[in-house]
Amino acid sequence: MNSWLCGFGPVSGKSFERRRTWIQNRLQELAASFGIDCLSFAVMVNHSHVVLRNRPDIVATVLPLQGGVALADI
């Protein structure tokens, strides 16, 4: 049995295209929360590809504001 992220389900015939926008929005939210850049992504019918870049410069500026300890200070 296959899982369908987007497109039309082969058995039910239902459209799952609404998930494509949800996945895009969720990637943007998570990228902002974890200090990463989402450089590129592709959502196909049954899988996705995501290219990410970590941003230690952003994380370093946020940690002191939240009372955290930078890894370099440990």
C-alpha positions in Angstrom: 0.0 0.0 0.0 1.4 3.4 -1.0 1.0 6.7 0.9 0.1 9.8 -1.1 1.3 13.2 -0.1 -0.3 15.1 -3.0 -2.2 14.4 -6.2 -5.1 12.0 -6.4 -5.3 8.8 -4.4 -5.4 5.8 -6.7 -8.0 4.0 -4.7 -10.2 6.7 -3.3 -9.8 9.2 -6.1 -9.6 12.0 -3.6 -7.4 15.0 -4.2 -4.6 15.6 -1.6 -3.2 18.7 -3.3 -4.0 20.8 -0.2 -1.2 19.1 1.6 1.4 20.6 -0.8 0.7 24.1 0.6 0.6 22.8 4.2 4.0 21.1 3.8 5.5 24.3 2.3 4.1 26.4 5.2 5.3 23.9 7.8 8.8 23.8 6.4 9.0 27.6 6.7 7.8 27.5 10.3 10.2 24.8 11.3 13.1 26.5 9.5 12.5 29.7 11.4 12.2 27.9 14.7 15.4 25.8 14.4 17.7 28.4 12.8 18.0 26.7 9.4 17.4 27.9 5.9 15.3 25.9 3.5 17.2 26.4 0.3 15.0 24.2 -1.9 12.3 21.6 -1.7 10.2 19.5 -3.9 7.0 17.7 -3.0 6.1 14.8 -5.2 3.1 12.5 -5.1 4.6 10.0 -2.7 7.8 11.6 -1.3 9.7 14.9 -0.9 13.2 16.3 -1.2 14.5 19.1 1.1 17.8 21.0 0.9 18.6 22.6 4.2 21.5 24.8 5.5 22.2 25.2 9.2 22.6 28.8 10.5 24.8 28.8 13.6 25.0 32.6 13.4 21.3 32.9 13.9 21.3 30.4 16.7 24.2 32.2 18.5 22.1 35.4 18.6 19.0 33.8 19.9 20.6 31.6 22.7 21.6 34.6 24.9 18.2 36.1 24.5 16.6 33.0 25.9 19.1 32.5 28.7 20.8 29.6 26.9 24.5 28.7 26.9 26.3 28.7 23.6 28.2 25.5 22.8 31.5 27.5 22.5 31.1 28.5 26.2 30.9 25.0 27.5 
